[in-house]
Structures are given as structure tokens and as C-alpha cells.
Amino acid sequence: MSPVRGCLVTLLVLVAVVVGVDFGARWIAEDRVAVALQDSLSLPAEPDVDVRGFPFLTQALSGQFEDVGLSAPHIPYGELRDITLTADLTGVSVPVESLLNGQVPEIPAEQVVASARVNPTDLARLLDVGDLTIEPLTEADLEALRADAAADDSGASGSSSALADVDPAQAVRLNSTRTIGGQQVQVSVVATFRLSGGRITLQARDIRAEGGEGSNDPAGQVAAAALRRQLSGFSTSVDPGQLPFAITATELRAEGGELVVSGTARDVDLLARPGS
């Protein structure tokens, strides 16, 4: 083996060792932080902690981590039992000695941007329906619904005026199945949503219902009419509770078949318990 080739091989081996040590140290640090967060937030399982950026060792030695990701599913908060929490953390401080001995008394962060994804099954439980899917709405969807309502003299397709001022960015379609008078009815509710006083408020703007035998089935039409009367003033609110890290929810959106509540906090201790 030539001297140059030998040097290259040695260099590659050293790089592989350094990278391996870096990733190993990163895994240990992420596990230390995850354990501390699970205990502080009383989580059912360790959250997934992702310290971003390379190399890790230079960050660890300084005790400063500028970009950290966090994900924790199946968390109960407020009236909800199964939210998925995700957060992006910046300016996180953890001394290297805490990472080495596993004693992490506090985790200060300059900024936390957190989101809580509401499971449709959880929302269905609160709305007292057997199943539920959440779909986003486009302007084209709303135009089609308005046209159907305007063309239907019977009012079976809802009211076009009720949809006149609906903003698709602040509306969803809730689909479910209900049993009315022994008749299975497929229900589709266009509901506007907003965040008010930290609560998620849903209000029905358009209700479509169809019997199991189709829209021309008399029994289905009777069941649909009964359901429409029942839900004509439908409005409900859900308290998602205060997000972890003392974050107050400030934004609500529909995304990927879920309602997502989010907010931002600055200069917080990730391990501070609520009320402390």
C-alpha cells in the first residue's frame, strides 16, 4: 500500500470513528432529555427528541442547542384524551455534565413553537357520534355545495345563504353515520371553526344527510329531515387545555384530516410543571 493511500485509509477510519462517536453521543443526549420530559409532563411514553445539526459534540460541549425537534403521541389534555404534540425548540440549554450524569434539573429554551393535533376519534367522542372523518374544504367545494342548495327547492341540501360567507380556510366537512328511527343515515356537516378563549368552537353551516338506500329512499329522506332539524342549531366547543410549556393556543387550522391547535412561547423551562 502506497503512503498516500495509507493516509487516506487512516483518514477515512478516523472520520468514521468521529461520526460514530458523534451519533452515539447524540443518541445518549436525546435519551436523557426524553426521560426528563416524560417525567415532567407525565407522558405515557418517552417523547421522540431530535437534536438537529452536525456535529453534535460541539453543541454538547457548549451546552447550547439551536434546533431541537420534539414529538409525543397519545397525550391527554383538557377534554381531549389523544392529541399528538409536536414542537420546534430553539436556543435550548443543557450543560454537558447533565447529559453525562443523567441529572437534568431544567431545560431552558428561548422559543418553543408547539402544535397539538386532535385525533378525529377523540373529537367524535366529544360530539357523541360513532365515527368521524374530517375533510378540508376548497372554494370549489363550497361553490358546488351552494349550487346544490340553490337548485334544491325542498331544502334537503341545506341553505345556500348559510354558506355565503364561509371561508374555506376556516371550515371543514365532518362526515359520520347516525341511526335515526332505525334508519342508517350518512351525515355530512360543513362546519366553521375558530379559536376563542383557548377553546375550539365548531358551528354547523350546512347539513347534508342521505339514507342508506340513497337520496330517493322515502325512509332515508324522513330520517335525514329529522336529523337536519336536530342539528339545525348545532354548535359545540372543545377545551384542548393549555398546551405544554405554558403555551396558550393562538392558531387553529385543518390539516391532514385533523384539527391542529398551535402556539408559541418564549423563555420557558421545558421541565417546569404547570402552576409552578
C-alpha positions as CSV (number, residue, x, y, z in Angstrom):
1,M,0.0,0.0,0.0
2,S,1.4,3.4,-1.0
3,P,1.9,6.0,1.7
4,V,-0.8,8.3,0.2
5,R,-3.3,5.5,0.0
6,G,-2.4,4.5,3.6
7,C,-3.0,8.1,4.8
8,L,-6.4,8.2,3.0
9,V,-7.5,4.9,4.6
10,T,-6.4,6.2,8.0
11,L,-8.3,9.4,7.5
12,L,-11.4,7.6,6.5
13,V,-11.2,5.4,9.5
14,L,-10.8,8.4,11.8
15,V,-13.8,10.2,10.1
16,A,-15.9,7.1,10.6
17,V,-14.9,6.9,14.3
18,V,-15.6,10.6,14.9
19,V,-19.0,10.3,13.1
20,G,-19.8,7.2,15.1
21,V,-18.9,8.8,18.4
22,D,-20.9,11.9,17.4
23,F,-24.1,9.9,16.6
24,G,-23.6,7.8,19.8
25,A,-23.3,10.9,22.0
26,R,-26.3,12.4,20.2
27,W,-28.5,9.3,21.0
28,I,-27.5,9.4,24.6
29,A,-28.3,13.1,25.0
30,E,-31.6,12.7,23.2
31,D,-32.5,9.8,25.6
32,R,-31.5,11.9,28.7
33,V,-33.8,14.7,27.6
34,A,-36.6,12.4,26.6
35,V,-36.6,10.7,30.0
36,A,-36.6,14.1,31.8
37,L,-39.5,15.4,29.7
38,Q,-41.6,12.2,30.2
39,D,-41.3,12.5,33.9
40,S,-42.0,16.3,34.0
41,L,-45.0,16.1,31.6
42,S,-46.3,12.8,33.0
43,L,-46.3,11.3,29.4
44,P,-47.4,7.7,28.8
45,A,-44.2,7.1,26.9
46,E,-40.9,8.8,26.1
47,P,-41.2,11.5,23.5
48,D,-39.1,11.5,20.4
49,V,-36.4,14.1,20.8
50,D,-34.3,15.1,17.7
51,V,-31.2,17.3,18.2
52,R,-30.6,18.7,14.8
53,G,-27.3,19.9,13.3
54,F,-23.9,18.4,12.9
55,P,-21.6,17.9,14.6
56,F,-23.4,17.3,17.8
57,L,-20.3,17.2,20.0
58,T,-19.5,20.9,19.6
59,Q,-23.1,21.7,20.6
60,A,-22.9,19.4,23.6
61,L,-19.6,20.9,24.8
62,S,-21.1,24.4,24.7
63,G,-24.4,23.2,26.3
64,Q,-26.3,25.1,23.6
65,F,-28.6,23.5,21.0
66,E,-30.1,25.8,18.5
67,D,-32.6,23.4,16.8
68,V,-34.4,20.6,18.6
69,G,-37.5,18.7,17.5
70,L,-40.0,17.0,19.8
71,S,-42.9,14.7,19.1
72,A,-45.1,12.9,21.6
73,P,-48.3,11.0,20.7
74,H,-51.3,9.9,22.8
75,I,-51.2,12.8,25.3
76,P,-54.4,13.7,27.3
77,Y,-55.0,17.4,27.7
78,G,-58.2,19.3,28.7
79,E,-61.2,17.4,27.3
80,L,-59.1,15.6,24.8
81,R,-57.5,12.2,25.5
82,D,-55.4,11.6,22.5
83,I,-53.5,14.5,21.0
84,T,-50.2,14.3,19.2
85,L,-47.8,17.1,20.3
86,T,-45.0,18.3,18.1
87,A,-42.7,21.2,18.9
88,D,-39.7,23.0,17.4
89,L,-37.3,24.3,20.1
90,T,-34.7,26.9,19.6
91,G,-32.0,28.2,22.0
92,V,-32.1,25.1,24.3
93,S,-29.6,25.0,27.1
94,V,-28.4,21.7,28.7
95,P,-25.0,21.6,30.4
96,V,-22.7,18.8,29.3
97,E,-22.4,17.5,32.8
98,S,-26.2,17.0,33.0
99,L,-26.0,14.9,29.7
100,L,-23.2,12.9,31.2
101,N,-24.7,12.0,34.6
102,G,-28.3,11.9,33.5
103,Q,-29.4,14.6,36.1
104,V,-31.3,17.2,34.1
105,P,-33.0,19.6,36.6
106,E,-34.1,22.2,34.0
107,I,-34.2,22.7,30.2
108,P,-34.4,26.4,29.4
109,A,-35.4,27.3,25.8
110,E,-35.5,30.7,24.1
111,Q,-38.5,29.8,22.0
112,V,-41.0,26.9,21.6
113,V,-43.4,26.6,18.7
114,A,-45.8,23.7,19.6
115,S,-48.8,22.1,17.8
116,A,-51.4,19.7,19.1
117,R,-53.1,17.5,16.5
118,V,-56.6,16.5,17.5
119,N,-57.5,12.9,16.7
120,P,-60.8,12.6,14.9
121,T,-61.8,9.7,17.1
122,D,-61.3,11.9,20.1
123,L,-63.4,14.6,18.6
124,A,-66.1,12.1,17.7
125,R,-66.3,11.0,21.3
126,L,-66.9,14.6,22.4
127,L,-69.5,15.1,19.7
128,D,-71.2,11.8,20.6
129,V,-71.1,10.3,17.2
130,G,-70.0,6.8,16.3
131,D,-67.3,7.7,13.8
132,L,-65.9,10.8,12.2
133,T,-63.7,11.9,9.4
134,I,-62.5,15.4,8.9
135,E,-62.0,16.8,5.4
136,P,-60.7,20.2,4.2
137,L,-62.8,22.4,2.0
138,T,-61.8,24.3,-1.1
139,E,-63.6,27.2,-2.7
140,A,-64.6,24.9,-5.5
141,D,-66.2,22.5,-2.9
142,L,-68.2,25.4,-1.4
143,E,-69.3,26.7,-4.8
144,A,-70.7,23.2,-5.6
145,L,-72.5,23.0,-2.3
146,R,-74.0,26.5,-2.8
147,A,-75.2,25.5,-6.3
148,D,-76.8,22.3,-5.0
149,A,-78.5,24.1,-2.2
150,A,-79.8,26.8,-4.6
151,A,-81.2,24.3,-7.0
152,D,-83.0,22.2,-4.3
153,D,-86.3,23.8,-3.5
154,S,-87.0,21.2,-0.8
155,G,-84.1,22.5,1.3
156,A,-82.8,18.9,1.6
157,S,-79.4,20.1,0.6
158,G,-79.2,22.9,3.1
159,S,-79.3,26.6,2.5
160,S,-77.1,28.4,0.0
161,S,-77.3,31.6,2.2
162,A,-75.8,29.8,5.1
163,L,-72.7,29.1,3.1
164,A,-72.5,32.6,1.5
165,D,-69.8,33.9,3.9
166,V,-68.0,30.7,4.7
167,D,-64.2,30.9,4.3
168,P,-62.8,27.6,3.2
169,A,-59.6,28.2,5.2
170,Q,-61.8,28.3,8.4
171,A,-64.1,25.4,7.6
172,V,-64.1,21.6,7.4
173,R,-66.5,18.9,6.4
174,L,-67.3,16.4,9.2
175,N,-68.6,13.0,7.9
176,S,-70.3,10.5,10.1
177,T,-73.0,7.9,10.3
178,R,-76.0,8.2,12.6
179,T,-79.0,5.9,13.3
180,I,-82.3,7.8,13.2
181,G,-85.5,5.9,13.8
182,G,-83.7,2.6,13.0
183,Q,-82.5,4.1,9.7
184,Q,-78.8,4.4,8.9
185,V,-78.1,8.0,7.7
186,Q,-74.8,9.2,6.2
187,V,-74.3,12.7,7.6
188,S,-72.0,15.4,6.1
189,V,-71.8,18.7,8.1
190,V,-69.9,21.8,6.8
191,A,-68.8,23.5,10.0
192,T,-66.8,26.6,10.5
193,F,-64.2,26.6,13.2
194,R,-62.5,29.2,15.3
195,L,-60.3,29.5,18.4
196,S,-61.9,31.7,21.1
197,G,-60.7,31.9,24.7
198,G,-58.5,28.9,24.1
199,R,-61.5,26.8,23.1
200,I,-62.2,25.2,19.7
201,T,-65.6,26.2,18.6
202,L,-67.4,24.4,15.7
203,Q,-70.6,25.7,14.2
204,A,-72.7,23.9,11.6
205,R,-73.4,25.9,8.4
206,D,-74.7,23.2,6.1
207,I,-76.1,19.7,6.8
208,R,-76.5,17.0,4.2
209,A,-78.0,13.6,5.1
210,E,-78.7,10.6,3.0
211,G,-80.5,7.4,3.8
212,G,-78.8,4.0,3.3
213,E,-80.9,3.3,0.3
214,G,-80.0,6.5,-1.5
215,S,-81.4,10.0,-1.6
216,N,-84.6,8.9,-3.2
217,D,-85.5,6.5,-0.5
218,P,-88.5,7.9,1.4
219,A,-87.4,6.4,4.8
220,G,-84.0,7.9,4.3
221,Q,-85.4,11.3,3.4
222,V,-87.6,11.3,6.6
223,A,-84.6,10.3,8.7
224,A,-82.5,13.0,7.0
225,A,-85.1,15.7,7.6
226,A,-85.3,14.6,11.3
227,L,-81.6,14.8,11.7
228,R,-81.4,18.2,10.0
229,R,-83.9,19.6,12.5
230,Q,-81.9,18.0,15.3
231,L,-78.6,19.6,14.2
232,S,-80.0,22.9,12.8
233,G,-78.5,24.9,15.7
234,F,-75.5,22.6,16.1
235,S,-72.6,24.4,17.8
236,T,-70.1,23.0,20.2
237,S,-66.8,23.9,21.8
238,V,-64.0,21.8,23.0
239,D,-61.4,22.8,25.5
240,P,-58.0,21.4,24.4
241,G,-56.4,22.6,27.6
242,Q,-53.3,24.6,27.9
243,L,-50.5,23.2,25.7
244,P,-47.4,22.0,27.5
245,F,-44.6,24.5,28.4
246,A,-47.3,27.1,29.4
247,I,-48.1,27.8,25.7
248,T,-51.5,29.4,25.1
249,A,-53.1,28.3,21.8
250,T,-53.3,31.1,19.3
251,E,-54.0,29.4,16.0
252,L,-56.4,26.7,14.7
253,R,-56.3,25.1,11.3
254,A,-57.4,22.0,9.5
255,E,-54.5,19.8,8.2
256,G,-54.3,16.2,7.0
257,G,-57.7,15.2,8.3
258,E,-57.1,16.7,11.8
259,L,-57.7,19.9,13.6
260,V,-54.3,21.4,14.7
261,V,-54.0,23.8,17.6
262,S,-50.7,25.7,17.9
263,G,-49.0,28.5,19.8
264,T,-45.6,30.0,20.6
265,A,-43.9,30.7,23.9
266,R,-40.6,32.4,24.8
267,D,-38.1,31.9,27.6
268,V,-39.6,28.8,29.2
269,D,-38.2,25.9,31.2
270,L,-39.4,22.7,29.5
271,L,-39.4,20.8,32.8
272,A,-41.4,23.4,34.7
273,R,-44.6,21.7,35.9
274,P,-47.9,23.6,35.3
275,G,-48.6,26.1,38.1
276,S,-45.0,26.1,39.3
